[in-house]
Amino acid sequence: MSSSAFLRADDLAFAYRDRVVFDGLSLVAGAGTRLGLVGENGTGKSTLLRLLAGLECPQAGQVRRGTDLGFLNQELPFPFTARVADVLEDALAEIRGAARRLDRLTERLADRPEDARALEEYGQALEWAQAHDLWDADRRAKLVRIGLGLGDIDTGRTLDTLSGGQRSRLGLAALLIRQPETLLLDEPTNHLDDEAAEFLERHLAALPGTVVLASHDRVFLDAVCTDLLDLDPALGGPTRYGGGYSDYLAYKRAERARWAQRFTEEQAELRELRHAVAVTARDINHNRGPRDNAKMAYDFKTGRVQRQISRRVRNARQRLAELERDQVRKPPAPLRFAGTLTARPRAEGPALSLREVHVPGRIHIGRLDIGSSTRLLVTGGNGAGKSSLLAVLAGRLEPAAGTVHRRPGSRVGLLEQDVVFADPARTPRQIVAAAGAGVLADLGLLAPRDLDRPVGVLSTGQRRRLGLALLIADPPQVLLLDEPTNHISLGLAEELTAALDTAPGAVVIASHDRWLRRGWSGAHLALAEGEVAGQRPPNTTSEQV
């Protein structure tokens, strides 16, 4: 593998206006490294990727990168009139050119085997060809298209006839076909179903080059990464951990415990030193007069005591100054979900019941009962009707046929994928106060610095957390969550999932999250596009879930 697979950043600093994203960040990634970037929303994962790609310039520090680098663009750099075949051929163009160059150099060496320059060029071209798996490129292109769910798309179609998800997958496919020696990927599993995500995991794990990626997909991080760089605040700045996501969880807990312990110990020492400077160092009874008339002896002892006091005070002050200057800051409180997801049900039996509910083109539910303490996971591909089912359950979408029964007195709350607030100038604190929803900060869903910012400038994840906070400040008996782990940090996703165990009411979740689904122990309703949901959700033993 050539030096093009090497990536290094030294002492990077970057800020947006008055907000410092990071300062003094360094990393090294070589061939065979698959480095995952993790951290709270706003810690700079996407910014760091753009700096590494050369799309942004740091305010300080430098990035050293090879020339053979690929960055996953959110939109394809082609006009909508371009065909799928044009994108695929463009991905193969460099490989085709390298093959022609190898052929020319081979012919040149056959005529002049002593040509040292031609031999050197041939060696370089051969190394590049091997790194890019040149002789398997056409086969790779076919496998990548099929693996990412694009195998059935006519290559003659223009880009404007594709969905946003299809264009996103085509962009990823083009990058994998090209196979640069350094890959930079921002949320590469977006728009991928399970099979496509698993294909991408296998493909990236087999690459010989360097991969740096940001992802909220915990299963993906576990399967692909050799290292994780945590951009959340830490004792020594951004921290690098070896292994995948499961390893990271254990390391992260231990690291934060060490930070908290050191802070506690330093604060205790500071209190002791301040007391010593003010009181203890002088707490020597040297004011007694001489017990006899040995004035000379008394003066000598007094002087010795004063010197001892002076030395102790000086040492204590010196240590106090050092510790006050170099003390570790208090670990910032992580966003920790501290609320109760649902209220206690007021009665037993079904809280919601659906019979022969039909929404044309979306869902047809024969029979579904949601019990008082149901835990139901709704899964299915894009277009299978997951969001439509939740909207029907919440009363926000009227079916064309069928009946929906809601038990009187049972409140139903829905967290939608896109939370919109009527007045973007209002702050979370103002919105919560107007709703009479209590103290937002107590729920741990928004950082204190965000409570007085206009909701119009908050990220998608922050708006979703605010929407959830409004729901659970006065918890409903039935809570419906549409992709609840989208756009939130990995740590908060863990907290939210754990809170399901203590929610006394019913919770229905629609999710693509493979990590959440992997550990799910409740009922499961799988929806398939164009199919009628069964009379009874799978994994249940009664008509009431």
N, C-alpha and C positions, 0 to 999 in steps of 0.2 A: 504493500500500500504506500503510495507516495505521500509527500508532505502536504498535499492538498486535503488530506483527511485530518489535518491538525488545526485546532481552533484554540485561541488563547485570548483572554481578556485580562488586562492589568489595571487595577485601581480605577474602575469606571465610576463616574459620577454623572447623575442625570436628574433634572428637576423640571417640573412643569410650573411655570410662574413661581409661586411661593411654596410649592409642595415638592419636597425632596423625595424622589423615588428610591434612589440608593446612592451611597457615597462610599467609594473605596472597594467596590465589588471586583473580585478576581475569580477566574476559573480557567481550567485547562481541560480539554477533551481531545483525546487522540483516537486513532483507529481502534475499533472495537468497543468504544464507549457509547453507551446510550443513556444520556443524561436527561432526567425528567425535572422540570421546574414546577415547584409547588409553592403554595402560599395563599394568603387571603386575597380576595379581589382588591386590586389597587396596589399590590406590592411590586408590580413591575414585570410580570412574566412576559407579556406580549412586548413591552418596551425593550426588555433585554434581548428577545429574539430579533427585533428590528435593529438593534444596535449591532448584534453579532452578524446580521446579514448586510450591514452597511447602509440600511435604509434610513437610519437616524444617526446623528453624530453626538457622541458624549460631550458633556461640558468639560470633562477631565478624563485622563486615562486613554488607553488605546486598545484596539482589537487587532489581532493578527490572525489572518485567515488564509486558506488556500484559494486558488482561483476557481476550483471546481466545487461550487457551492450552490445548493438549491433551497429556495424558501417557498413554502406553501402559501400562495396568494389566496385571499378570500374570494377574489373574482378572477376569472380567466382573463389573461391579457390578449384577448382576441375580440374582434367585433362580433356582434350577434349573428351576422350573416355568414360567419365561418362555419364549416362543417365539422362534425366530430372527427372525420378522417383527417382534416387539416391539423387538428390539435395532436392527434396521434402521430402523424408524420413529422410534425415539428419536434415532438419528443424524441423521435428516432433520428433526426437530421444529423446531429453531432456524431452519433454512432455510425451512420452511413458514411459520413465524411471520413471518419477514422479508418473504416474498412478500406475505402478507396486509397487512402494514404499508405496504408500497410501494403496494399497490392503494388503501388508504384515503387515503394522502397524495396520490396522483394525483387521486382524486375530490375531495379537499379543495381542491387547487390549481386544479382545473377550475372549481370554484364561486367560489373567491376567489384569483385569480392574484397579488394584491398581498400576500397573507399571508406576511410575511417569515419568521416562525417556522416555518411549514409548509414554506417553501422550504428553510430551513436543515436541518430534519429530513429532508426528502426527499433533500438532497445527502448527508447522513450515511448514510442507509439505502441509497442507490444505491451509495455507495463500499463499504459492507459487502457488498452483493449481488455486486458485481463481484469483490471480493477472494475471495469464497467460490464464485464461478462458479455463482450461484444458478440461472440458467436452464438449466444443464446438469446439475443435481444428480441427477435421476432416471437420466439416462444414465450419469453417473459411478457411481452406486450399482450399476448392473448390471455395468459394466465392472470395478469393483473386486471384486465377488463372483466373477465369472468369473476374473479375473486371479489371485486368491488361492486358487483351487481350491475355491470354495464354490458355484459355479453350479448344481451338481446336487443340492444339499441342499434338501429340502422346507422352505420357510419356516414351515410349520406345526409342525415338530418342536420339542420342548422341549429346553432346554439340557442336561438330564440324559441325553439320548440321544446327545449328541455326545461325541467323544473329546476329551482334553485339548488335542491339537493343533488340532482343529477349533474349539474354543472360543477358543483363542489367536488363530487366524486371523480369527475373527469379530470379536474385539475390535479387531484391527488394521484390519479392513475398516470397522468403525463409525467409527473415528477418521479414516480417509482420506475416507470419505463426508462426514463433518461438515466436514472441511478447515479446522481452526482456523489462524489466521495464524502461530502458533508451535507447532511439534511437538517433543515430547521423547520419544525412543524408546530403550528399553533392550533390546538384542539383538532387533531386529525381525525378523531372518531365521530365528530359531528356529522350527521346525515348518514351514518353507517348502521346497518342492522347487525345482529349478532354474528352472522356468518361473515360479513364483510370485515367487521372489527377483528374477528379471530384470524382471518386471512392476513390483515395488516399486521397483527402481532407476530405471526410466523415470518412474514416477509422481512420486517424490520429486524427481528432477532437474528436473522441469517445474514444480514448485511455486514461486510467486512469494514466499512467506513465508520464515520462519526455521525451520531444522531443526537440532536438536542431538541426537546419537545416540551410543550406545556399542555397539560390535560387534566380535566376533572374526572376522567374515567379511571376509577381505582383499580378495576380489574386489568385495564390496559397498562397502567403504571406497574402493576405487579408482574405482568407477563413480559414486558419489554425492557424495563430499565435495569441497567447495571449500577446506576447511582441516582440519587435524588439531591437537588439543590433546593433547600428550603429558604425562601425569601422573607418569611415572617421574621419579626424582631427576635433576636437571639443574643446571648451573652457576648459572643464574639462577632456579631454580624451574621450575614447569610451563612448557613451551615450546610455542609455536604455530608450526605450519609451514603454508605455503600448498600447495595441491594435494592429490592423493589419496595412497593408500598407497605407490605406487611412488616418488613424490617424497619422501615421508616417510623411506623407508628410506635414501635417499642423504643427505638432510639430517641424519638422526639419526647416521649414521656420522661425518660431518664434525664435527658438534657435539660428540660424545663425544671425538673425537680432539683437538679444540681444548681441551676441559676437561682431558684427561689431559696435554697438552703444557704448559698453564699451571700445573697442579699440579707437574709435574716441574721446571719452571723456577723456581717459587717455592721449592720445597724446596732446590734448589741454591743459590739466593740466601740462604736462611735459614742454610744451613751456612756459607757464606762470611761472612756478617755475624757469626755467633757466633764464628767463628774470628778475625775482625777485632777484635771487642770483647775477646776473651781474649788474643790474641797479636799480630796484625799491626799494630794501631794503635800498639802500644808497641815495635815492633821497629825502633827507630831507635837507633843507637849514639851515645847522648849521654852515656855514662858515662866517656868518656875524659877524662883530665885535660888541662889546657892544655899545649900543646907548648912554651910559654915562660912567662914570668912575667906575661903580660898578663891579670891576674886580672879586670879590668873587662870586657875583651872576652869572656872565657870566660863570665862570669856573664850577659852580654847574650845570647850565643848559646844558652846553656842555657835561659834564660827563653823565647826564641823557639821553641826545639824543644818545650818543655813546652806552650806555647800551641797549637802545631800538633798535638801528641798529644791534648791535651784536646779540640780541635775535631773531630778525626777520631773519637775515642772517642764524643763526644757525638752526632755525626751518625750513626755506625754504630748506637748504641743507640736513637736516635730512629727510624731506619728499621726496626730489628729489632722494636721495640715495635709499630710500625704494621703490619708484615707479619705478626707473630704474632697480632695482633688481627683483621686483615682477610683472612688467607690463605684461599684456597678449600680446601674439604675434599677429601679424596681421593675420586675417583669410585667409588661403590660398585660392586663387581664384579657385573655382571649375571648372572642365571642362564644359564649357558652349558653346553650339553650336552657333557660331556667323556668319556663312556664309549664302549664299543663295543657296538653293538646285539646282535650275535650272535657265537657262537664259530665257529671254522673248521670246516667239515664234515669228518667223519672218512672219508668215501668219496664217490665220485661216484654219480650216479643219483638216482632219486626218494627223497626223505626221507619223503614222505607220498603215499599213493595212495588214491583213492576210486573205488569201482565201484558204480553203481546204488544210491547211498545215498538213502534216502527217510526224511524226517521229516514225518509227516502234518501238513498245514496250513502247512508252513514251506518245506521245500526238497526237490527231487529232483535229485540230481547224477548224470548218467549216467557221466561219466568225468572225473577230475581228478588229475593228477600234479604234485606240488610238488617241483621239483628242488633240488639242494644249495645253489644260490645264486639261487634264484628271487626275483624282485620282482613280486608279484602284487597288483593293486589290485582289490578287490571293491566294486562299486557297485550301487545299486538304491534304490528308494523305501522308505519305512517299511513294514515288513511283508513285504519281499521275501525275507528270510531271511539277511541278511548276518551278524548275530550268531550265528544258529543254525549257519551253516556254520563259523564260527571255533570255536564250542563243540564241534562234531563233530571238527574237525581236532585240537583240543586234548585230546580224550578226555573232555570234561566232559558231553557229551550223546550218548547211545547212539541210533543210528538204528533205526527200526523194521525196516528192511531194508537190504541191501547190505553191503559190506565196506569197512573202513578199515584200511590197512596202514601201520604206522610202522616205519621202518628201525631195527633194534636199535642202541642206543647213541646215537641222536639224541634229544636232549632238546627238548621243545616248551614254550614259554612263552606265556601268553596274558595280555594286558592288557585287562581288561573295562572297560565304560563306567562301571560303579559299583563302585569298589574299597571293600570292607568289611573292617575289622580286628576280630578277635574281642574284644579288650579296648580300649575307647576311652580308657582312662586311661593306656595305655602311650605312650611318646614314640617318634618315629622312630628316635632313637639306640638305645633299648632294643630295638625290634623288629629293627633291623638287626643289633645285637649278638647277639640270641638266634638269628637265622638264620645267624650266621657269615658275613655277606655283605660284610664289609670296611668301608671308610671311606665313609660316605654322602656326606660333604661333597665328596669328590673328584669325584663325578659331576656336580656343578653343577645338580642338579634341585630342591634345596630350599635356601632361604636359611638361613644359620647361625642366625638368631634363631628358626627354626621347628623346629630339631632336637630341642629339649627341651620342646616343647609337646605336650600330649596329642593323639593323633590324632583324638579325638572333637570337638575344637574347630577342626581344620583344615578349610579349604574343600575342595570337591569336587576342584578342580584340584590342590591340595596333596596330597590323598590319592592321586590318580591318579599324580602324579609320584613319590610314595613307592613305590607299587606298581611303577612302571616301574623305579625304582632297585633294588628287590629282585630284579627279573627279570634286569637286565643286570649286577648286581654279580657274578654268576656266569653269563655269557651262555649262553643255549641255542643249539642249532644252528638251530632254527626259531623265529622270533618272530612271534606273531600279535597285531596291534594293532587294537582296535575303537575307531574314531573317536579316534585318538591326539591330534589337535589340539584337541579339545573341552576347554574349561576351562583352557587354558594360555595364557600371554601370546603375543602375536604374535612377539616376538623368539625365544622358546624354540621356537615352532612352526617358525620358519625354521631354527634349529639342528638340531632333530630331523629335519626333512626332509633337510637336507644330510648328516646322518650315515648316511642310507640308502646313499649312494654308496660308503661305506667298509666297510659290514657284509659280512663274508666269507660268512656263512651265508644262509639263506632268510628273507625277510620277506613276510608276507601282511597287507595293510591293508584294512580296511573303512572307507570314509569318504564323507561328504557334502561334504567340504571342496573347494570349487571351485578354490581357489588351488593346492592340492596336486594335484588332478586335472589342472589346466591344464598343469602342468609335468611330468606323469608320462610316463616313457619306457619303463616296463616293460610286462609283460603286464597285461591288463585282462579281468576277468570281470564282466559285467553281469547281475545277477539281476533278474527281473521277477516281481512277485507273481502266484502261481498258475501260473507257467510252469516248465518243466523246464530246468535249466541245460544248455547244449549240451555235446556231447561234447568240445569243445575251446574253451578261453577265446578270445574274439576277440583279434586282434592277435598271435597266435602262429602259428608255422609248423610246430610239431611237437606230438606228443601230450604231451610233457613240457613244462610251463611253465618 
